């Protein structure tokens, strides 16, 4: 716990504390169910407890942390029903983002998307799932930014939340990274071809496939809390 986050150096303490803790949750440094103690976090980030408290309120609103019945805060655990809801929402969001990106993205966006695909391909060659993860996040982030839709972009935290929570389960499925890479490649090609209908269709299918795997793996080993 003491080594999960790094000290802050910038001025906007609440914003910085929120982002630092959010990153630690998203990259797995703070795992699901980890108890978050304000005093420990304040000491580690070298700030007072007030911005920590406000940061935790923001993270609760975003769905990253939850209040405990007896008091205190922990990194949120998702039950099976919440997993379904999150992926249902993602299917709509990712589909819309891909459709808009196909209409609006230019050559610079296409080049950045291709670079993330190349990164994922290299990770597959090395069977490096840890490095594949940030490339995967970058791919979806780029599509959302390319949508040019401010309110949609504001919901990007939902996308990152589901990726963080369920990435370990997806890795348990044989050939999932290879399959996901092909799905990403198909979405990319549809965006480059400016085929908005196809881009949305493939993006939604990509999320639906991930949801099916997460629920199957969660039922098998109890990793998704019932």
ChimeraX attribute file (.defattr): number of C-alpha atoms within 10 A of each C-alpha:
attribute: neighborCount
match mode: 1-to-1
recipient: residues
	/A:1	14
	/A:2	10
	/A:3	8
	/A:4	15
	/A:5	18
	/A:6	14
	/A:7	14
	/A:8	15
	/A:9	11
	/A:10	9
	/A:11	8
	/A:12	10
	/A:13	19
	/A:14	18
	/A:15	15
	/A:16	18
	/A:17	25
	/A:18	20
	/A:19	14
	/A:20	19
	/A:21	24
	/A:22	23
	/A:23	15
	/A:24	16
	/A:25	23
	/A:26	20
	/A:27	17
	/A:28	15
	/A:29	15
	/A:30	21
	/A:31	19
	/A:32	18
	/A:33	14
	/A:34	16
	/A:35	18
	/A:36	18
	/A:37	15
	/A:38	18
	/A:39	14
	/A:40	13
	/A:41	23
	/A:42	18
	/A:43	13
	/A:44	17
	/A:45	22
	/A:46	13
	/A:47	18
	/A:48	14
	/A:49	17
	/A:50	12
	/A:51	19
	/A:52	24
	/A:53	19
	/A:54	16
	/A:55	22
	/A:56	25
	/A:57	18
	/A:58	17
	/A:59	19
	/A:60	17
	/A:61	11
	/A:62	15
	/A:63	16
	/A:64	24
	/A:65	24
	/A:66	21
	/A:67	15
	/A:68	11
	/A:69	7
	/A:70	6
	/A:71	7
	/A:72	12
	/A:73	20
	/A:74	21
	/A:75	21
	/A:76	21
	/A:77	18
	/A:78	21
	/A:79	14
	/A:80	17
	/A:81	12
	/A:82	14
	/A:83	21
	/A:84	17
	/A:85	12
	/A:86	17
	/A:87	24
	/A:88	15
	/A:89	15
	/A:90	23
	/A:91	23
	/A:92	14
	/A:93	23
	/A:94	27
	/A:95	26
	/A:96	24
	/A:97	27
	/A:98	33
	/A:99	26
	/A:100	25
	/A:101	30
	/A:102	28
	/A:103	19
	/A:104	15
	/A:105	20
	/A:106	14
	/A:107	9
	/A:108	9
	/A:109	18
	/A:110	19
	/A:111	12
	/A:112	15
	/A:113	24
	/A:114	17
	/A:115	15
	/A:116	21
	/A:117	22
	/A:118	15
	/A:119	17
	/A:120	27
	/A:121	19
	/A:122	14
	/A:123	18
	/A:124	17
	/A:125	9
	/A:126	11
	/A:127	13
	/A:128	13
	/A:129	15
	/A:130	12
	/A:131	15
	/A:132	22
	/A:133	19
	/A:134	14
	/A:135	20
	/A:136	19
	/A:137	15
	/A:138	18
	/A:139	21
	/A:140	22
	/A:141	18
	/A:142	19
	/A:143	27
	/A:144	26
	/A:145	19
	/A:146	21
	/A:147	20
	/A:148	16
	/A:149	14
	/A:150	10
	/A:151	8
	/A:152	15
	/A:153	19
	/A:154	11
	/A:155	14
	/A:156	17
	/A:157	16
	/A:158	19
	/A:159	21
	/A:160	19
	/A:161	18
	/A:162	17
	/A:163	20
	/A:164	18
	/A:165	23
	/A:166	21
	/A:167	17
	/A:168	16
	/A:169	18
	/A:170	22
	/A:171	14
	/A:172	13
	/A:173	13
	/A:174	9
	/A:175	12
	/A:176	15
	/A:177	22
	/A:178	14
	/A:179	13
	/A:180	18
	/A:181	19
	/A:182	15
	/A:183	18
	/A:184	23
	/A:185	17
	/A:186	17
	/A:187	28
	/A:188	24
	/A:189	17
	/A:190	23
	/A:191	28
	/A:192	21
	/A:193	13
	/A:194	20
	/A:195	18
	/A:196	22
	/A:197	17
	/A:198	20
	/A:199	29
	/A:200	26
	/A:201	18
	/A:202	22
	/A:203	27
	/A:204	23
	/A:205	17
	/A:206	21
	/A:207	22
	/A:208	17
	/A:209	15
	/A:210	21
	/A:211	23
	/A:212	14
	/A:213	19
	/A:214	27
	/A:215	20
	/A:216	15
	/A:217	18
	/A:218	20
	/A:219	14
	/A:220	10
	/A:221	10
	/A:222	13
	/A:223	17
	/A:224	22
	/A:225	14
	/A:226	11
